[in-house]
Amino acid sequence: MQKIKNLACLLLFSLVLFSCGEYQKVLNKGTTEEQYKMAVKMYESKKYSKALRLFEKVTPAYRGKPQMERISFMISQSNFNEKNYSISGYYFDRFTKNYPKSSKREEAAFLSAYSYKLASPVFSKDPTDTRKALESFQTFINTYPNSDKIEEANKHYKELRYKLEKKYFEIAKTYYRTADYDLRNYKAAIQAFDNLLSDFLGSQFKEEALFYRLKAAHDFVLKSTIRRKPERIKDAKDAYEKLKRNFPKSKFMEDANTMLATLEKEKKEAEDLIAKQKEYENSLKK
């Protein structure tokens, strides 16, 4: 029994060696046709890394020929299966543009968007692939509204949108949190919250973003010179009204009302000081 097992192992080992030797021989010295056939064989055997090496060799010879459509799709799919998601996203997208009449175009369009989503990092990292995924899913949804993948595409789109919203919300909050160390960050925070609210209408972070927009404007008033206070108080009060108008029963309204009272007090004090300063200046002219 042990001899049979040993013989089977030896036979399997020999087949593996032969297969590897055959692959290397075709890779290094095979004709273009042999390399193409071996590439397809490796692809169908799910040996995608080996397939990609061969496809790289044969692509120049098949460019512009009928086989290139199939090769392009297999290259895209191989990269996807090897988890080279940014690359597969690019190749699937290029496939849809190069072969608009292909029966694989819809599948490639979905996989391009999905590849970019898989390449998309956590919200705190560079959002380039997240943006590409959002754009690609939006294009897919618009182009294939009746696709059997439309429900899944919408789900992915919502998840990506949330990730991007969260990123920009956290950036704005970071500006606000660091504003005590750099007063310029109050302006940056206010602008960042405004951008979030205009770029993502109906954002899940809208209520909190409006509150922090008010808070940043309010705190900026307290750090401002008398000369700057009137215009900044007006901006902060406008932010208060916007929060109240959109979320009259907001969990933040109590804090918002406290800030409004402070702003009214600051306004009166600023107006009194400005009036006294003008009165003093006028007295010097007499």
C-alpha positions in Angstrom: 0.0 0.0 0.0 2.8 2.4 0.9 4.6 1.6 -2.4 1.4 2.6 -4.3 1.2 5.9 -2.4 4.9 6.6 -3.1 4.4 5.8 -6.7 1.4 8.1 -6.9 3.3 10.9 -5.3 6.2 10.4 -7.6 3.9 10.4 -10.6 2.3 13.6 -9.4 5.6 15.3 -8.8 6.8 14.3 -12.3 3.6 15.8 -13.8 4.2 19.0 -11.9 7.8 19.2 -13.1 6.8 18.5 -16.6 4.0 21.1 -16.5 6.4 23.7 -15.1 9.1 22.8 -17.6 6.6 23.0 -20.5 5.3 26.4 -19.3 8.9 27.8 -19.0 9.8 26.5 -22.4 6.8 28.1 -24.1 7.2 31.3 -22.1 10.8 31.7 -23.1 11.1 30.1 -26.5 7.6 29.3 -27.8 5.9 30.8 -30.8 3.3 33.5 -30.4 0.6 31.0 -31.1 2.0 28.5 -28.6 2.3 31.3 -26.0 -1.3 32.3 -26.6 -2.6 28.7 -26.2 -0.6 28.3 -23.0 -1.9 31.6 -21.7 -5.5 30.4 -22.2 -4.6 27.1 -20.6 -3.1 28.8 -17.5 -6.1 31.1 -17.3 -8.6 28.3 -17.5 -6.5 26.4 -14.9 -6.8 29.5 -12.6 -3.1 30.1 -12.7 -3.6 33.8 -13.4 -0.2 35.1 -12.5 1.4 32.7 -15.1 -1.3 33.6 -17.6 -0.6 37.3 -17.2 3.1 36.8 -18.0 2.2 35.1 -21.3 -0.5 37.6 -22.2 2.0 40.3 -21.8 4.2 38.6 -24.4 1.5 38.0 -27.0 -0.5 41.2 -26.7 1.7 43.2 -29.3 1.2 40.5 -31.9 -2.5 40.2 -31.5 -3.3 44.0 -31.1 -5.9 44.9 -33.7 -6.9 41.2 -34.3 -10.1 39.5 -33.4 -8.4 37.5 -30.6 -7.5 40.8 -28.8 -11.1 41.2 -27.4 -10.8 37.9 -25.6 -7.2 38.5 -24.5 -8.2 41.9 -23.1 -11.0 40.5 -21.0 -8.8 37.6 -19.7 -6.1 40.1 -18.7 -8.7 42.2 -16.8 -10.1 39.1 -15.1 -6.7 37.7 -14.3 -5.7 40.9 -12.5 -9.0 40.9 -10.7 -8.5 37.3 -9.5 -4.9 38.2 -8.5 -6.4 41.1 -6.4 -4.7 43.7 -8.5 -7.8 45.8 -8.1 -6.7 49.2 -9.3 -5.2 47.6 -12.4 -8.2 45.4 -13.1 -10.4 48.5 -12.7 -8.4 50.3 -15.3 -8.3 47.3 -17.8 -12.0 46.6 -17.5 -12.8 50.2 -18.1 -10.5 50.2 -21.1 -12.3 47.1 -22.4 -15.7 48.8 -22.3 -14.3 51.7 -24.4 -12.4 49.5 -26.9 -15.2 47.0 -27.4 -18.5 48.9 -27.1 -20.4 46.1 -29.0 -18.9 43.2 -27.0 -21.3 40.8 -25.2 -19.0 41.2 -22.2 -19.2 45.0 -22.0 -21.9 45.2 -19.3 -20.0 42.6 -17.2 -16.7 44.6 -17.7 -18.4 47.9 -16.7 -19.7 46.4 -13.5 -16.3 44.7 -12.7 -14.4 47.9 -13.4 -16.5 49.8 -10.8 -16.3 46.9 -8.3 -12.6 46.6 -8.8 -12.1 50.3 -7.8 -14.4 49.7 -4.8 -12.2 46.8 -3.7 -9.1 49.0 -4.2 -10.8 51.8 -2.3 -9.0 52.1 1.1 -10.5 53.0 4.5 -12.1 56.5 4.6 -9.0 58.1 6.1 -6.8 57.3 3.2 -6.4 58.8 -0.3 -9.9 58.7 -1.9 -8.8 58.5 -5.6 -10.1 54.9 -6.1 -13.2 55.7 -4.1 -14.0 58.5 -6.5 -13.3 56.3 -9.5 -15.6 53.6 -8.1 -18.4 56.1 -7.4 -18.1 57.5 -11.0 -17.9 54.0 -12.5 -21.0 52.8 -10.6 -22.9 55.9 -11.5 -22.1 55.4 -15.2 -23.1 51.7 -14.9 -26.4 52.6 -13.2 -27.2 55.2 -15.9 -26.1 52.9 -18.8 -27.7 49.7 -17.6 -30.8 50.6 -15.6 -32.3 47.2 -16.3 -29.3 45.1 -15.5 -29.6 42.2 -13.1 -26.7 43.8 -11.3 -28.5 47.2 -10.7 -29.5 46.5 -7.1 -26.0 45.4 -6.2 -24.6 48.5 -8.0 -26.8 50.8 -6.1 -25.8 49.2 -2.8 -22.1 49.6 -3.6 -22.7 53.2 -4.7 -24.4 54.1 -1.4 -21.6 52.5 0.6 -18.9 54.4 -1.3 -20.8 57.7 -1.0 -21.0 57.2 2.7 -17.3 56.5 2.9 -16.5 59.7 1.0 -18.9 61.8 3.0 -17.3 60.5 6.2 -13.8 61.3 5.0 -14.7 64.9 4.2 -16.7 65.3 7.4 -13.7 64.1 9.5 -11.4 66.4 7.6 -13.7 69.4 8.5 -13.8 68.3 12.1 -10.0 68.0 12.2 -9.7 71.6 11.0 -12.1 72.6 13.8 -10.3 70.6 16.5 -6.9 72.1 15.6 -8.2 75.7 15.2 -7.0 76.7 18.7 -3.5 76.1 17.6 -3.9 77.8 14.3 -6.7 80.3 13.9 -6.6 79.9 10.2 -8.2 76.5 10.7 -11.5 78.1 11.8 -11.8 79.5 8.2 -10.7 76.1 6.8 -13.2 74.3 9.0 -16.1 76.6 8.0 -15.2 76.2 4.3 -14.8 72.4 4.6 -18.3 72.0 6.2 -19.8 74.3 3.5 -18.2 72.1 0.8 -19.5 68.9 2.4 -23.0 70.3 2.6 -23.1 71.5 -1.0 -21.3 68.5 -2.5 -23.4 65.9 -0.7 -27.0 67.0 -0.6 -28.9 64.9 1.8 -25.8 63.7 3.5 -26.1 61.4 6.5 -23.8 63.9 8.3 -25.9 66.9 7.5 -27.3 67.7 11.0 -23.9 67.2 12.7 -22.1 69.1 10.0 -24.5 72.1 10.3 -23.9 72.1 14.1 -20.1 72.0 13.8 -20.3 74.7 11.1 -22.1 76.9 13.6 -19.7 75.9 16.4 -16.7 76.8 14.3 -18.2 80.1 13.3 -19.2 80.8 16.9 -15.7 80.1 18.3 -14.1 82.1 15.5 -16.1 85.1 16.7 -14.7 84.7 20.2 -11.1 84.7 18.8 -11.7 87.7 16.6 -10.8 91.4 17.0 -13.5 93.9 17.6 -13.2 95.1 14.0 -13.8 91.6 12.6 -16.6 90.6 14.9 -19.7 92.1 13.3 -19.3 90.2 10.0 -18.4 87.0 11.7 -21.3 87.2 14.1 -23.6 87.6 11.2 -22.1 84.5 9.5 -22.5 82.5 12.8 -26.1 83.6 13.2 -26.8 82.6 9.6 -25.3 79.2 10.5 -27.6 79.0 13.5 -30.7 79.8 11.4 -29.7 77.1 8.8 -29.5 74.5 11.5 -32.8 75.5 13.1 -34.5 75.6 9.7 -33.3 72.1 8.6 -33.5 70.4 12.1 -35.9 72.4 14.3 -35.9 69.5 16.8 -32.2 68.7 16.6 -30.4 67.2 19.5 -28.0 70.1 19.2 -30.5 72.9 19.6 -29.9 73.4 23.3 -26.2 74.0 22.6 -27.1 76.0 19.6 -29.4 78.3 21.6 -26.6 78.8 24.1 -24.2 79.8 21.3 -26.9 82.2 19.9 -27.2 83.9 23.3 -23.4 84.3 23.4 -23.4 85.8 19.9 -26.1 88.3 20.8 -24.0 89.4 23.8 -20.8 89.6 21.7 -22.7 91.7 19.1 -23.9 94.2 21.7 -20.5 94.5 23.3 -18.8 94.9 19.9 -21.3 97.6 18.8 -20.8 99.5 22.1 -17.1 99.4 21.8 -17.1 100.4 18.1 -19.5 103.3 19.0 -17.2 104.5 21.9 -14.2 104.3 19.6 -15.9 106.4 16.9 -17.0 108.9 19.6 -13.4 109.1 20.8 -12.1 109.6 17.3 -14.6 112.3 16.7 -13.7 114.1 19.9 -10.0 114.2 18.7 -11.1 116.0 15.5 -12.7 118.9 17.4 
